[in-house]
Amino acid sequence: MTDHDSTYAAPQTKAARHALITRILAKERIRSQAELREALAARGMSTTQATLSRDLVELRATKIRSAGGAQVYAIPEAGAPGQVHVGSPPGGSLAEHTTTRLARWCADLLVTAEWAGQQLVLRTPAGAAQLLASAVDDAMLPGVLGCIAGDDTVLVITRTQDVTADVAAHLLALADPAARH
């Protein structure tokens, strides 16, 4: 049984359904539309398969292969292009900028990290690089200039060689199951 929001109540609107789908896919590993319909129903949101299919297209949900090999739905969140960080000032520690999303995608998707100079290459399962790159961008890690993602490779460009090594160590630590509480 999954951890459902027992006090969750929402109108039966498209916006509410989209928000709930996004919340579910952020917390659970959903492998099929049938599983997603069940998770929605458990939270009081009923929908048809056709509507759910349209919702997933509108939300840009795709199936990715998790580190364990299972195909699961994921929704890319808004990336950081042009984003102005309104929380803590630029700089700070990597831990202060680590989002739940970044920690999850590192744990689920990061396979390896190699670096040379100011370039860090992250490897993911096929089809998952965009999600990890988006999470790195969204976290606005200090010293990271940006990311470019392919199918299974993310190139992270940093300001200095020291930052590159620190970011690599931080992301690998997030991916290490032994380091998780």
N, CA, C and O atoms as a DFTB+ gen file, in Angstrom:
724 C
 N C O
     1  1       0.846      -1.184       0.000
     2  2       0.000       0.000       0.000
     3  2       0.880       1.233       0.000
     4  3       1.914       1.259       0.668
     5  1       0.487       2.242      -0.732
     6  2       1.277       3.464      -0.806
     7  2       0.815       4.459       0.231
     8  3      -0.253       4.310       0.826
     9  1       1.628       5.473       0.441
    10  2       1.337       6.514       1.418
    11  2       0.402       7.541       0.788
    12  3       0.868       8.467       0.124
    13  1      -0.904       7.395       0.982
    14  2      -1.877       8.297       0.389
    15  2      -2.157       9.458       1.311
    16  3      -2.001       9.366       2.529
    17  1      -2.578      10.560       0.701
    18  2      -2.961      11.737       1.452
    19  2      -4.410      11.543       1.898
    20  3      -5.328      11.811       1.124
    21  1      -4.629      11.089       3.117
    22  2      -5.970      10.745       3.574
    23  2      -6.878      11.956       3.705
    24  3      -8.099      11.811       3.645
    25  1      -6.320      13.142       3.882
    26  2      -7.147      14.329       4.028
    27  2      -7.220      15.138       2.743
    28  3      -7.707      16.268       2.756
    29  1      -6.751      14.588       1.646
    30  2      -6.718      15.310       0.390
    31  2      -8.118      15.394      -0.191
    32  3      -8.802      14.378      -0.314
    33  1      -8.550      16.595      -0.549
    34  2      -9.828      16.802      -1.213
    35  2      -9.614      17.816      -2.313
    36  3      -8.951      18.833      -2.110
    37  1     -10.176      17.539      -3.486
    38  2     -10.016      18.440      -4.609
    39  2     -11.256      18.366      -5.486
    40  3     -11.933      17.339      -5.522
    41  1     -11.555      19.445      -6.190
    42  2     -12.676      19.400      -7.118
    43  2     -12.343      18.474      -8.286
    44  3     -11.169      18.206      -8.540
    45  1     -13.324      17.996      -8.977
    46  2     -13.125      17.095     -10.118
    47  2     -12.877      17.923     -11.379
    48  3     -13.595      17.785     -12.370
    49  1     -11.870      18.774     -11.336
    50  2     -11.535      19.612     -12.487
    51  2     -10.245      19.133     -13.123
    52  3      -9.479      18.378     -12.524
    53  1     -10.019      19.584     -14.347
    54  2      -8.798      19.221     -15.054
    55  2      -7.562      19.730     -14.308
    56  3      -6.582      19.000     -14.158
    57  1      -7.608      20.971     -13.844
    58  2      -6.455      21.534     -13.131
    59  2      -6.155      20.745     -11.863
    60  3      -4.994      20.465     -11.567
    61  1      -7.189      20.385     -11.114
    62  2      -6.996      19.616      -9.888
    63  2      -6.465      18.218     -10.212
    64  3      -5.607      17.693      -9.502
    65  1      -6.977      17.627     -11.279
    66  2      -6.520      16.291     -11.689
    67  2      -5.051      16.350     -12.099
    68  3      -4.266      15.481     -11.721
    69  1      -4.677      17.370     -12.869
    70  2      -3.278      17.516     -13.282
    71  2      -2.368      17.693     -12.070
    72  3      -1.293      17.095     -12.003
    73  1      -2.796      18.508     -11.120
    74  2      -1.993      18.720      -9.914
    75  2      -1.832      17.417      -9.131
    76  3      -0.747      17.117      -8.631
    77  1      -2.907      16.653      -9.029
    78  2      -2.852      15.390      -8.291
    79  2      -1.979      14.367      -9.017
    80  3      -1.218      13.642      -8.375
    81  1      -2.079      14.299     -10.335
    82  2      -1.229      13.391     -11.110
    83  2       0.239      13.744     -10.880
    84  3       1.072      12.861     -10.675
    85  1       0.544      15.025     -10.916
    86  2       1.913      15.479     -10.698
    87  2       2.403      15.072      -9.314
    88  3       3.532      14.605      -9.170
    89  1       1.560      15.246      -8.293
    90  2       1.939      14.857      -6.928
    91  2       2.179      13.354      -6.827
    92  3       3.151      12.918      -6.209
    93  1       1.309      12.574      -7.421
    94  2       1.434      11.117      -7.350
    95  2       2.722      10.663      -8.037
    96  3       3.477       9.862      -7.485
    97  1       2.970      11.181      -9.250
    98  2       4.155      10.742      -9.985
    99  2       5.447      11.215      -9.328
   100  3       6.501      10.616      -9.541
   101  1       5.381      12.279      -8.535
   102  2       6.565      12.739      -7.810
   103  2       6.875      11.838      -6.619
   104  3       8.029      11.738      -6.202
   105  1       5.850      11.179      -6.067
   106  2       6.035      10.372      -4.853
   107  2       6.123       8.876      -5.107
   108  3       6.780       8.155      -4.357
   109  1       5.466       8.408      -6.157
   110  2       5.343       6.963      -6.377
   111  2       5.909       6.556      -7.727
   112  3       6.001       7.367      -8.648
   113  1       6.282       5.302      -7.829
   114  2       6.746       4.744      -9.092
   115  2       5.557       4.044      -9.745
   116  3       5.215       2.910      -9.409
   117  1       4.946       4.748     -10.676
   118  2       3.741       4.268     -11.357
   119  2       4.149       3.685     -12.704
   120  3       4.777       4.361     -13.519
   121  1       3.787       2.425     -12.932
   122  2       4.215       1.728     -14.141
   123  2       3.186       1.721     -15.257
   124  3       3.539       1.473     -16.410
   125  1       1.926       1.987     -14.948
   126  2       0.897       1.916     -15.994
   127  2      -0.208       2.930     -15.734
   128  3      -0.342       3.465     -14.633
   129  1      -0.992       3.179     -16.774
   130  2      -2.132       4.067     -16.615
   131  2      -3.150       3.458     -15.649
   132  3      -3.822       4.184     -14.916
   133  1      -3.264       2.153     -15.648
   134  2      -4.193       1.494     -14.715
   135  2      -3.759       1.760     -13.266
   136  3      -4.596       2.057     -12.414
   137  1      -2.467       1.655     -12.990
   138  2      -1.964       1.960     -11.637
   139  2      -2.239       3.417     -11.274
   140  3      -2.610       3.725     -10.142
   141  1      -2.052       4.303     -12.245
   142  2      -2.294       5.727     -11.991
   143  2      -3.777       5.991     -11.741
   144  3      -4.122       6.771     -10.854
   145  1      -4.652       5.354     -12.507
   146  2      -6.101       5.511     -12.277
   147  2      -6.478       5.033     -10.880
   148  3      -7.299       5.658     -10.210
   149  1      -5.875       3.915     -10.433
   150  2      -6.148       3.406      -9.084
   151  2      -5.659       4.390      -8.024
   152  3      -6.345       4.624      -7.029
   153  1      -4.467       4.970      -8.235
   154  2      -3.935       5.932      -7.273
   155  2      -4.814       7.183      -7.217
   156  3      -5.032       7.742      -6.142
   157  1      -5.309       7.614      -8.354
   158  2      -6.221       8.762      -8.390
   159  2      -7.529       8.423      -7.672
   160  3      -8.023       9.213      -6.868
   161  1      -8.083       7.252      -7.963
   162  2      -9.342       6.840      -7.335
   163  2      -9.199       6.726      -5.822
   164  3     -10.121       7.073      -5.084
   165  1      -8.054       6.245      -5.357
   166  2      -7.821       6.121      -3.914
   167  2      -7.820       7.486      -3.244
   168  3      -8.007       7.593      -2.032
   169  1      -7.608       8.525      -4.036
   170  2      -7.612       9.899      -3.507
   171  2      -8.895      10.647      -3.882
   172  3      -8.971      11.869      -3.753
   173  1      -9.898       9.904      -4.346
   174  2     -11.202      10.494      -4.635
   175  2     -11.331      11.147      -5.992
   176  3     -12.283      11.893      -6.223
   177  1     -10.400      10.890      -6.899
   178  2     -10.437      11.510      -8.231
   179  2     -10.702      10.422      -9.267
   180  3      -9.849       9.569      -9.511
   181  1     -11.878      10.453      -9.871
   182  2     -12.190       9.452     -10.891
   183  2     -11.970      10.045     -12.276
   184  3     -12.193      11.234     -12.506
   185  1     -11.527       9.192     -13.190
   186  2     -11.269       9.629     -14.560
   187  2     -11.342       8.434     -15.490
   188  3     -11.183       7.289     -15.068
   189  1     -11.582       8.715     -16.752
   190  2     -11.596       7.631     -17.743
   191  2     -10.174       7.412     -18.244
   192  3      -9.298       8.255     -18.049
   193  1      -9.958       6.279     -18.886
   194  2      -8.645       5.981     -19.444
   195  2      -8.299       6.985     -20.529
   196  3      -7.153       7.428     -20.605
   197  1      -9.253       7.358     -21.368
   198  2      -9.004       8.310     -22.450
   199  2      -8.601       9.681     -21.894
   200  3      -7.670      10.311     -22.397
   201  1      -9.304      10.133     -20.859
   202  2      -8.975      11.417     -20.242
   203  2      -7.587      11.357     -19.612
   204  3      -6.795      12.287     -19.761
   205  1      -7.293      10.275     -18.918
   206  2      -5.991      10.117     -18.286
   207  2      -4.880      10.113     -19.332
   208  3      -3.823      10.708     -19.119
   209  1      -5.114       9.453     -20.446
   210  2      -4.131       9.422     -21.521
   211  2      -3.866      10.833     -22.047
   212  3      -2.711      11.200     -22.264
   213  1      -4.912      11.624     -22.255
   214  2      -4.746      13.019     -22.695
   215  2      -4.009      13.837     -21.637
   216  3      -3.147      14.654     -21.961
   217  1      -4.358      13.609     -20.360
   218  2      -3.685      14.323     -19.270
   219  2      -2.181      14.069     -19.292
   220  3      -1.389      14.999     -19.141
   221  1      -1.793      12.816     -19.479
   222  2      -0.371      12.471     -19.479
   223  2       0.362      13.147     -20.635
   224  3       1.509      13.568     -20.482
   225  1      -0.297      13.253     -21.798
   226  2       0.302      13.956     -22.934
   227  2       0.445      15.439     -22.612
   228  3       1.498      16.027     -22.859
   229  1      -0.603      16.046     -22.062
   230  2      -0.574      17.470     -21.731
   231  2       0.474      17.793     -20.669
   232  3       1.075      18.867     -20.694
   233  1       0.692      16.874     -19.743
   234  2       1.686      17.073     -18.686
   235  2       3.101      16.714     -19.151
   236  3       4.060      16.853     -18.393
   237  1       3.225      16.255     -20.392
   238  2       4.496      15.811     -20.976
   239  2       5.091      14.628     -20.209
   240  3       6.310      14.469     -20.135
   241  1       4.219      13.813     -19.646
   242  2       4.680      12.627     -18.921
   243  2       5.253      11.625     -19.919
   244  3       4.708      11.422     -21.004
   245  1       6.339      11.018     -19.535
   246  2       6.945       9.987     -20.356
   247  2       7.329       8.829     -19.458
   248  3       7.439       8.964     -18.239
   249  1       7.525       7.697     -20.088
   250  2       8.022       6.555     -19.326
   251  2       9.534       6.557     -19.422
   252  3      10.112       6.720     -20.497
   253  1      10.157       6.372     -18.273
   254  2      11.606       6.264     -18.218
   255  2      11.963       4.943     -17.558
   256  3      11.149       4.346     -16.854
   257  1      13.163       4.505     -17.789
   258  2      13.635       3.288     -17.142
   259  2      14.358       3.697     -15.872
   260  3      15.355       4.417     -15.926
   261  1      13.863       3.243     -14.731
   262  2      14.507       3.550     -13.457
   263  2      15.776       2.718     -13.335
   264  3      16.000       1.797     -14.120
   265  1      16.592       3.043     -12.361
   266  2      17.851       2.325     -12.170
   267  2      17.607       0.833     -11.971
   268  3      18.453       0.016     -12.334
   269  1      16.467       0.468     -11.402
   270  2      16.125      -0.934     -11.192
   271  2      15.624      -1.628     -12.442
   272  3      15.386      -2.836     -12.433
   273  1      15.461      -0.866     -13.528
   274  2      15.041      -1.454     -14.796
   275  2      13.565      -1.322     -15.096
   276  3      13.142      -1.604     -16.217
   277  1      12.770      -0.904     -14.131
   278  2      11.323      -0.780     -14.352
   279  2      11.014       0.478     -15.154
   280  3      11.661       1.511     -14.983
   281  1      10.029       0.381     -16.022
   282  2       9.545       1.543     -16.760
   283  2       8.507       2.245     -15.890
   284  3       7.503       1.642     -15.512
   285  1       8.744       3.515     -15.570
   286  2       7.834       4.276     -14.722
   287  2       7.545       5.627     -15.359
   288  3       8.355       6.155     -16.121
   289  1       6.373       6.180     -15.035
   290  2       6.009       7.501     -15.537
   291  2       6.760       8.581     -14.779
   292  3       6.999       8.465     -13.577
   293  1       7.128       9.635     -15.503
   294  2       7.778      10.795     -14.895
   295  2       7.326      12.038     -15.646
   296  3       7.060      11.998     -16.847
   297  1       7.245      13.140     -14.912
   298  2       6.870      14.422     -15.511
   299  2       8.035      15.380     -15.320
   300  3       8.440      15.646     -14.189
   301  1       8.580      15.904     -16.423
   302  2       9.631      16.906     -16.259
   303  2       9.009      18.190     -15.719
   304  3       7.958      18.626     -16.188
   305  1       9.656      18.782     -14.744
   306  2       9.159      20.038     -14.196
   307  2       9.779      21.193     -14.949
   308  3      10.715      21.008     -15.727
   309  1       9.264      22.369     -14.720
   310  2       9.805      23.549     -15.381
   311  2      11.282      23.663     -15.056
   312  3      11.680      23.590     -13.894
   313  1      12.080      23.840     -16.075
   314  2      13.515      23.957     -15.875
   315  2      13.901      25.339     -15.403
   316  3      13.042      26.141     -15.038
   317  1      15.161      25.612     -15.410
   318  2      15.670      26.851     -14.848
   319  2      16.063      27.918     -15.861
   320  3      16.585      28.954     -15.451
   321  1      15.839      27.724     -17.183
   322  2      16.283      28.773     -18.100
   323  2      15.689      30.125     -17.717
   324  3      14.469      30.274     -17.648
   325  1      16.540      31.095     -17.473
   326  2      16.081      32.422     -17.113
   327  2      15.540      32.540     -15.709
   328  3      15.083      33.613     -15.316
   329  1      15.578      31.494     -14.962
   330  2      15.018      31.489     -13.613
   331  2      15.859      32.359     -12.692
   332  3      17.089      32.328     -12.737
   333  1      15.196      33.117     -11.878
   334  2      15.881      33.924     -10.873
   335  2      15.637      33.274      -9.535
   336  3      14.489      33.058      -9.148
   337  1      16.692      32.962      -8.830
   338  2      16.549      32.285      -7.547
   339  2      16.089      33.290      -6.503
   340  3      16.763      34.291      -6.263
   341  1      14.937      33.026      -5.878
   342  2      14.388      33.969      -4.911
   343  2      14.572      33.514      -3.477
   344  3      14.270      34.260      -2.545
   345  1      15.064      32.302      -3.289
   346  2      15.269      31.777      -1.937
   347  2      16.557      32.311      -1.356
   348  3      16.716      33.519      -1.179
   349  1      17.476      31.413      -1.061
   350  2      18.755      31.833      -0.507
   351  2      19.573      32.535      -1.586
   352  3      19.362      32.290      -2.774
   353  1      20.497      33.396      -1.193
   354  2      21.298      34.108      -2.180
   355  2      22.176      33.146      -2.961
   356  3      22.426      32.030      -2.507
   357  1      22.654      33.569      -4.146
   358  2      23.544      32.702      -4.905
   359  2      24.723      32.282      -4.035
   360  3      25.152      33.020      -3.147
   361  1      25.224      31.115      -4.298
   362  2      26.297      30.582      -3.462
   363  2      25.683      29.649      -2.431
   364  3      24.656      29.020      -2.685
   365  1      26.310      29.562      -1.279
   366  2      25.824      28.630      -0.268
   367  2      26.354      27.246      -0.565
   368  3      27.088      27.034      -1.530
   369  1      25.973      26.314       0.277
   370  2      26.474      24.950       0.110
   371  2      25.616      24.182      -0.887
   372  3      24.475      24.548      -1.169
   373  1      26.196      23.116      -1.407
   374  2      25.440      22.256      -2.315
   375  2      24.231      21.673      -1.611
   376  3      23.163      21.557      -2.210
   377  1      24.384      21.301      -0.340
   378  2      23.267      20.723       0.416
   379  2      22.106      21.700       0.540
   380  3      20.945      21.292       0.500
   381  1      22.409      22.985       0.689
   382  2      21.351      23.998       0.807
   383  2      20.538      24.130      -0.475
   384  3      19.380      24.546      -0.442
   385  1      21.142      23.778      -1.596
   386  2      20.470      23.899      -2.895
   387  2      19.892      22.573      -3.381
   388  3      19.268      22.519      -4.441
   389  1      20.094      21.525      -2.626
   390  2      19.607      20.222      -3.050
   391  2      18.104      20.134      -2.826
   392  3      17.617      20.285      -1.706
   393  1      17.388      19.889      -3.900
   394  2      15.938      19.747      -3.832
   395  2      15.574      18.278      -3.648
   396  3      16.384      17.389      -3.913
   397  1      14.373      18.037      -3.200
   398  2      13.877      16.669      -3.082
   399  2      13.899      15.992      -4.441
   400  3      14.228      14.812      -4.558
   401  1      13.545      16.751      -5.459
   402  2      13.520      16.224      -6.823
   403  2      14.918      15.808      -7.273
   404  3      15.084      14.738      -7.861
   405  1      15.919      16.636      -7.006
   406  2      17.290      16.296      -7.384
   407  2      17.749      15.037      -6.655
   408  3      18.352      14.151      -7.260
   409  1      17.467      14.959      -5.376
   410  2      17.864      13.775      -4.600
   411  2      17.189      12.519      -5.155
   412  3      17.825      11.473      -5.279
   413  1      15.910      12.626      -5.486
   414  2      15.181      11.459      -6.011
   415  2      15.752      11.022      -7.349
   416  3      16.009       9.836      -7.553
   417  1      15.956      11.976      -8.275
   418  2      16.447      11.590      -9.596
   419  2      17.878      11.071      -9.533
   420  3      18.237      10.176     -10.298
   421  1      18.693      11.607      -8.647
   422  2      20.043      11.044      -8.493
   423  2      19.943       9.602      -8.003
   424  3      20.613       8.712      -8.527
   425  1      19.103       9.380      -6.999
   426  2      18.955       8.027      -6.441
   427  2      18.400       7.058      -7.481
   428  3      18.816       5.900      -7.534
   429  1      17.471       7.518      -8.302
   430  2      16.813       6.635      -9.269
   431  2      17.554       6.520     -10.602
   432  3      17.488       5.480     -11.258
   433  1      18.258       7.579     -11.007
   434  2      18.739       7.630     -12.382
   435  2      20.246       7.733     -12.572
   436  3      20.750       7.336     -13.622
   437  1      20.982       8.253     -11.593
   438  2      22.412       8.469     -11.809
   439  2      23.162       7.143     -11.792
   440  3      23.130       6.408     -10.804
   441  1      23.832       6.850     -12.892
   442  2      24.584       5.604     -13.033
   443  2      26.066       5.849     -12.766
   444  3      26.679       5.127     -11.979
   445  1      26.650       6.863     -13.416
   446  2      28.058       7.209     -13.203
   447  2      28.255       8.717     -13.340
   448  3      27.419       9.424     -13.903
   449  1      29.373       9.185     -12.816
   450  2      29.782      10.582     -12.968
   451  2      31.289      10.600     -13.220
   452  3      32.067      10.036     -12.450
   453  1      31.684      11.250     -14.301
   454  2      33.100      11.410     -14.630
   455  2      33.331      12.868     -14.967
   456  3      32.453      13.529     -15.522
   457  1      34.511      13.373     -14.634
   458  2      34.763      14.771     -14.916
   459  2      36.188      14.998     -15.357
   460  3      37.109      14.239     -15.052
   461  1      36.320      16.102     -16.104
   462  2      37.625      16.594     -16.554
   463  2      37.508      18.109     -16.620
   464  3      36.641      18.649     -17.308
   465  1      38.377      18.776     -15.907
   466  2      38.325      20.229     -15.901
   467  2      36.997      20.726     -15.353
   468  3      36.592      20.371     -14.247
   469  1      36.335      21.545     -16.137
   470  2      35.075      22.147     -15.712
   471  2      33.866      21.440     -16.316
   472  3      32.769      21.998     -16.346
   473  1      34.064      20.224     -16.794
   474  2      32.987      19.455     -17.405
   475  2      32.738      18.173     -16.630
   476  3      33.654      17.400     -16.348
   477  1      31.476      17.972     -16.297
   478  2      31.043      16.780     -15.570
   479  2      30.075      16.016     -16.463
   480  3      29.096      16.586     -16.945
   481  1      30.337      14.742     -16.687
   482  2      29.471      13.906     -17.517
   483  2      28.748      12.920     -16.612
   484  3      29.369      12.099     -15.937
   485  1      27.421      13.018     -16.615
   486  2      26.572      12.122     -15.832
   487  2      25.906      11.138     -16.778
   488  3      25.396      11.534     -17.826
   489  1      25.906       9.872     -16.422
   490  2      25.241       8.841     -17.234
   491  2      23.978       8.382     -16.514
   492  3      23.951       8.242     -15.291
   493  1      22.929       8.151     -17.310
   494  2      21.642       7.692     -16.791
   495  2      21.173       6.508     -17.635
   496  3      21.773       6.211     -18.668
   497  1      20.108       5.829     -17.206
   498  2      19.510       4.848     -18.105
   499  2      18.974       5.561     -19.359
   500  3      18.732       6.768     -19.332
   501  1      18.795       4.824     -20.435
   502  2      18.308       5.401     -21.688
   503  2      17.005       6.169     -21.468
   504  3      16.082       5.691     -20.808
   505  1      16.960       7.358     -22.032
   506  2      15.753       8.171     -21.976
   507  2      15.577       9.011     -20.726
   508  3      14.569       9.705     -20.599
   509  1      16.523       8.972     -19.798
   510  2      16.331       9.649     -18.515
   511  2      17.191      10.895     -18.320
   512  3      17.051      11.583     -17.308
   513  1      18.061      11.194     -19.251
   514  2      18.997      12.311     -19.062
   515  2      18.281      13.652     -18.901
   516  3      18.713      14.484     -18.103
   517  1      17.204      13.876     -19.637
   518  2      16.485      15.154     -19.548
   519  2      15.957      15.403     -18.143
   520  3      16.009      16.528     -17.647
   521  1      15.453      14.364     -17.505
   522  2      14.914      14.519     -16.154
   523  2      16.006      14.900     -15.152
   524  3      15.814      15.793     -14.327
   525  1      17.138      14.225     -15.227
   526  2      18.227      14.531     -14.306
   527  2      18.785      15.929     -14.575
   528  3      19.044      16.681     -13.635
   529  1      18.970      16.283     -15.843
   530  2      19.486      17.613     -16.180
   531  2      18.536      18.701     -15.696
   532  3      18.975      19.725     -15.172
   533  1      17.249      18.484     -15.869
   534  2      16.261      19.460     -15.410
   535  2      16.322      19.641     -13.896
   536  3      16.196      20.759     -13.396
   537  1      16.515      18.549     -13.172
   538  2      16.608      18.628     -11.706
   539  2      17.875      19.365     -11.280
   540  3      17.847      20.134     -10.319
   541  1      18.993      19.137     -11.987
   542  2      20.233      19.852     -11.673
   543  2      20.038      21.342     -11.956
   544  3      20.415      22.184     -11.141
   545  1      19.456      21.663     -13.100
   546  2      19.197      23.070     -13.434
   547  2      18.288      23.724     -12.404
   548  3      18.559      24.830     -11.936
   549  1      17.212      23.035     -12.055
   550  2      16.214      23.585     -11.133
   551  2      16.802      23.837      -9.743
   552  3      16.396      24.776      -9.059
   553  1      17.752      23.002      -9.325
   554  2      18.363      23.160      -8.001
   555  2      19.283      24.381      -7.945
   556  3      19.576      24.883      -6.860
   557  1      19.735      24.858      -9.098
   558  2      20.620      26.022      -9.168
   559  2      21.816      25.857      -8.223
   560  3      22.089      26.718      -7.386
   561  1      22.518      24.737      -8.378
   562  2      23.676      24.444      -7.541
   563  2      24.751      25.515      -7.720
   564  3      25.032      25.925      -8.846
   565  1      25.350      25.968      -6.623
   566  2      26.380      27.003      -6.719
   567  2      27.531      26.563      -7.610
   568  3      28.057      25.460      -7.460
   569  1      27.915      27.429      -8.534
   570  2      29.040      27.148      -9.416
   571  2      28.679      26.389     -10.669
   572  3      29.534      26.196     -11.534
   573  1      27.429      25.947     -10.796
   574  2      27.001      25.236     -12.006
   575  2      26.445      26.260     -12.991
   576  3      25.521      27.009     -12.673
   577  1      27.018      26.280     -14.184
   578  2      26.570      27.227     -15.203
   579  2      25.362      26.705     -15.969
   580  3      24.509      27.490     -16.384
   581  1      25.276      25.392     -16.162
   582  2      24.149      24.818     -16.877
   583  2      24.412      23.399     -17.296
   584  3      25.486      22.844     -17.062
   585  1      23.391      22.813     -17.932
   586  2      23.446      21.409     -18.356
   587  2      22.968      21.279     -19.794
   588  3      22.168      22.075     -20.284
   589  1      23.482      20.258     -20.447
   590  2      22.995      19.848     -21.756
   591  2      22.721      18.351     -21.635
   592  3      23.569      17.599     -21.156
   593  1      21.537      17.922     -22.068
   594  2      21.178      16.508     -21.937
   595  2      20.908      15.874     -23.285
   596  3      20.299      16.476     -24.169
   597  1      21.370      14.655     -23.419
   598  2      21.045      13.829     -24.568
   599  2      20.062      12.773     -24.126
   600  3      19.156      13.059     -23.343
   601  1      20.223      11.564     -24.609
   602  2      19.329      10.466     -24.253
   603  2      19.707       9.855     -22.909
   604  3      18.854       9.667     -22.041
   605  1      20.997       9.547     -22.744
   606  2      21.460       8.915     -21.510
   607  2      22.675       9.613     -20.910
   608  3      23.348       9.060     -20.041
   609  1      22.955      10.832     -21.375
   610  2      24.131      11.563     -20.930
   611  2      23.777      13.015     -20.629
   612  3      23.067      13.668     -21.394
   613  1      24.284      13.505     -19.506
   614  2      24.125      14.909     -19.136
   615  2      25.515      15.520     -19.035
   616  3      26.395      14.971     -18.372
   617  1      25.709      16.653     -19.691
   618  2      26.949      17.404     -19.569
   619  2      26.668      18.603     -18.677
   620  3      25.831      19.446     -18.998
   621  1      27.371      18.671     -17.557
   622  2      27.232      19.778     -16.616
   623  2      28.497      20.625     -16.728
   624  3      29.608      20.105     -16.619
   625  1      28.327      21.925     -16.945
   626  2      29.450      22.848     -17.041
   627  2      29.502      23.665     -15.747
   628  3      28.488      24.206     -15.306
   629  1      30.685      23.749     -15.147
   630  2      30.839      24.474     -13.886
   631  2      31.837      25.623     -14.059
   632  3      32.509      25.734     -15.084
   633  1      31.915      26.466     -13.040
   634  2      32.811      27.630     -13.088
   635  2      34.282      27.262     -12.892
   636  3      35.162      27.872     -13.499
   637  1      34.549      26.260     -12.041
   638  2      35.939      25.895     -11.751
   639  2      36.076      24.380     -11.637
   640  3      35.086      23.664     -11.483
   641  1      37.309      23.908     -11.714
   642  2      37.578      22.478     -11.561
   643  2      37.192      21.994     -10.163
   644  3      36.681      20.885     -10.008
   645  1      37.433      22.815      -9.158
   646  2      37.070      22.427      -7.791
   647  2      35.565      22.228      -7.657
   648  3      35.114      21.284      -7.009
   649  1      34.789      23.122      -8.273
   650  2      33.324      22.990      -8.231
   651  2      32.904      21.693      -8.915
   652  3      32.008      20.995      -8.440
   653  1      33.552      21.376     -10.027
   654  2      33.206      20.155     -10.757
   655  2      33.356      18.931      -9.856
   656  3      32.452      18.098      -9.787
   657  1      34.467      18.819      -9.179
   658  2      34.712      17.680      -8.293
   659  2      33.718      17.663      -7.136
   660  3      33.231      16.599      -6.753
   661  1      33.416      18.832      -6.578
   662  2      32.456      18.904      -5.466
   663  2      31.052      18.503      -5.907
   664  3      30.367      17.762      -5.202
   665  1      30.621      18.988      -7.072
   666  2      29.289      18.655      -7.578
   667  2      29.212      17.160      -7.873
   668  3      28.220      16.515      -7.537
   669  1      30.240      16.610      -8.492
   670  2      30.251      15.175      -8.783
   671  2      30.133      14.364      -7.497
   672  3      29.334      13.430      -7.422
   673  1      30.917      14.713      -6.497
   674  2      30.875      13.987      -5.219
   675  2      29.500      14.117      -4.567
   676  3      28.981      13.152      -4.006
   677  1      28.915      15.305      -4.642
   678  2      27.598      15.537      -4.035
   679  2      26.514      14.705      -4.731
   680  3      25.706      14.055      -4.068
   681  1      26.499      14.727      -6.060
   682  2      25.478      13.975      -6.792
   683  2      25.650      12.472      -6.598
   684  3      24.665      11.744      -6.476
   685  1      26.895      12.007      -6.569
   686  2      27.130      10.582      -6.318
   687  2      26.688      10.189      -4.915
   688  3      26.173       9.089      -4.711
   689  1      26.886      11.079      -3.947
   690  2      26.433      10.795      -2.583
   691  2      24.903      10.704      -2.527
   692  3      24.354       9.879      -1.797
   693  1      24.224      11.550      -3.295
   694  2      22.754      11.484      -3.349
   695  2      22.280      10.167      -3.977
   696  3      21.212       9.656      -3.638
   697  1      23.081       9.632      -4.888
   698  2      22.708       8.390      -5.563
   699  2      23.054       7.142      -4.759
   700  3      22.567       6.054      -5.066
   701  1      23.889       7.287      -3.735
   702  2      24.367       6.133      -2.961
   703  2      23.313       5.671      -1.966
   704  3      22.957       6.417      -1.054
   705  1      22.807       4.445      -2.130
   706  2      21.784       3.954      -1.209
   707  2      22.284       3.845       0.245
   708  3      21.491       3.950       1.181
   709  1      23.567       3.642       0.426
   710  2      24.114       3.525       1.786
   711  2      24.098       4.870       2.502
   712  3      24.073       4.918       3.732
   713  1      24.112       5.967       1.737
   714  2      24.148       7.298       2.348
   715  2      22.757       7.800       2.732
   716  3      22.626       8.780       3.466
   717  1      21.702       7.112       2.224
   718  2      20.341       7.560       2.513
   719  2      19.917       7.123       3.904
   720  3      20.338       6.078       4.399
   721  1      19.076       7.941       4.525
   722  2      18.582       7.627       5.888
   723  2      17.364       6.760       5.790
   724  3      16.793       6.382       6.813
